[in-house]
């Protein structure tokens, strides 16, 4: 089962089990959608969303079976995930990115991805270069021009100073 993290729980809201959540940019949830909650030690769910509404810069959701403050109190800070079989365009599983060969737009091999760092703003690909140095590549469309998971290749166009 693949879970795509789409946000996190800021805090419980009220005494009836409502949750104040922050969703990542470009993500939407709907009533009746099933969600999972993950803390550092436990995966909870799935829970069906029974209501959702906008509140300032956040969303307030209620889930079936979570109808009291006691049932949601320990979820503060938990990640919110949804089960997916196929990712949206230009989203990739970290496991699929690891071991991809990275090439410059001119065809020169830069190295291989050894890790993916989650920074909040964007992912960063850790590339072990053919020169045995580590290069950090921001996974943004201005730099990453093509990701071919099937052939395990990534093509980049670095900005000045990124690769020395």
C-alpha positions in Angstrom: 0.0 0.0 0.0 1.4 3.4 -1.0 0.4 6.4 1.1 0.8 9.9 -0.3 1.3 12.5 2.5 -0.8 15.5 1.8 -0.6 17.6 4.9 -0.6 17.4 8.7 -2.8 17.9 11.7 -2.2 21.3 13.4 -4.4 20.6 16.4 -7.8 19.3 17.5 -10.6 21.8 17.1 -13.4 21.8 19.7 -14.5 18.9 21.8 -16.3 16.8 19.2 -13.3 15.3 17.4 -12.9 17.9 14.6 -9.3 18.4 13.4 -7.6 21.5 12.2 -5.4 20.5 9.2 -3.0 22.1 6.8 -2.8 20.6 3.4 0.2 20.9 1.1 -0.2 23.3 -1.9 -2.3 21.9 -4.7 -3.9 19.2 -2.6 -7.7 19.0 -2.0 -9.8 16.6 0.1 -13.5 15.8 -0.2 -16.2 14.5 2.0 -16.3 10.6 2.0 -12.6 10.4 1.1 -10.6 8.0 3.2 -7.5 9.3 5.0 -4.8 7.9 7.3 -3.0 9.6 10.1 0.7 8.8 10.9 2.6 9.7 13.9 6.3 8.8 14.5 5.2 5.5 15.9 1.8 4.6 14.6 -0.4 4.5 11.5 -4.1 5.2 12.1 -6.9 4.6 9.7 -8.5 4.5 7.3 -11.1 7.1 8.4 -13.8 8.4 6.1 -14.2 12.2 6.1 -17.7 13.1 7.2 -17.4 16.8 6.9 -14.8 19.3 5.6 -14.8 23.1 5.7 -12.4 26.0 5.2 -11.3 27.9 8.4 -8.9 30.8 7.9 -5.7 29.3 6.3 -6.7 25.8 7.4 -9.3 23.1 6.9 -11.5 21.6 9.5 -12.4 17.9 9.0 -14.4 15.4 10.9 -14.0 11.7 10.4 -16.3 8.9 11.1 -15.5 7.1 14.4 -13.5 10.1 15.7 -16.2 12.0 17.6 -14.5 13.3 20.7 -11.5 15.2 21.8 -10.2 12.1 23.6 -10.1 10.2 20.3 -8.1 12.9 18.4 -5.9 14.5 21.1 -2.9 12.3 20.3 -3.1 13.1 16.6 -1.6 16.6 16.9 1.3 16.9 14.4 0.4 13.7 12.6 0.8 13.5 8.9 -2.3 13.0 6.7 -2.1 10.5 3.9 -4.3 9.1 1.2 -4.0 5.7 -0.4 -2.9 6.0 -4.1 -2.3 3.5 -6.8 -1.0 6.1 -9.3 0.6 9.4 -8.5 -0.4 12.7 -10.1 1.8 13.9 -13.0 5.3 15.0 -11.9 5.0 13.3 -8.5 7.3 10.3 -7.9 7.9 7.8 -5.1 11.2 8.4 -3.4 12.1 4.7 -3.8 11.8 5.2 -7.6 14.1 8.3 -7.6 16.9 6.6 -5.6 19.5 5.0 -8.0 18.4 7.1 -11.0 21.3 8.3 -13.1 21.5 12.1 -13.4 22.5 13.7 -16.7 23.1 17.3 -17.7 21.0 18.5 -20.6 24.1 18.1 -22.9 24.2 14.3 -22.1 27.1 14.4 -19.7 26.6 12.0 -16.8 26.6 13.8 -13.4 26.1 10.8 -11.1 23.4 8.8 -9.3 20.7 9.8 -6.8 21.6 8.2 -3.4 19.0 10.0 -1.2 16.1 12.4 -1.3 15.8 15.1 1.3 12.5 16.6 2.3 12.9 20.3 3.0 9.4 21.5 3.1 9.6 23.8 0.2 10.8 21.2 -2.3 12.7 17.9 -2.3 16.4 17.8 -2.8 18.1 15.0 -4.7 21.4 13.9 -3.2 23.7 12.9 -6.1 26.9 11.0 -5.8 28.9 12.4 -8.7 31.2 10.5 -11.0 34.0 12.6 -9.4 33.0 11.1 -6.0 31.6 14.3 -4.6 28.1 14.8 -3.3 25.9 17.3 -5.1 22.5 18.6 -3.9 20.0 19.2 -6.7 16.8 21.0 -5.8 13.9 19.1 -7.3 12.3 22.1 -9.0 11.1 22.4 -12.6 13.6 25.2 -13.3 16.4 22.6 -12.8 14.9 19.1 -13.2 13.8 19.0 -16.9 12.9 15.3 -17.2 12.4 12.3 -14.9 12.2 8.9 -16.7 11.4 6.4 -13.9 11.2 3.5 -16.4 14.8 4.0 -17.6 16.0 5.4 -14.2 17.2 8.6 -15.8 16.9 12.3 -14.7 17.9 15.2 -16.9 18.8 18.5 -15.3 19.8 22.0 -16.4 21.7 23.4 -13.4 21.7 27.1 -12.6 25.1 28.9 -12.4 27.0 27.9 -9.3 25.0 24.7 -8.6 27.7 22.4 -9.9 31.3 23.4 -9.5 
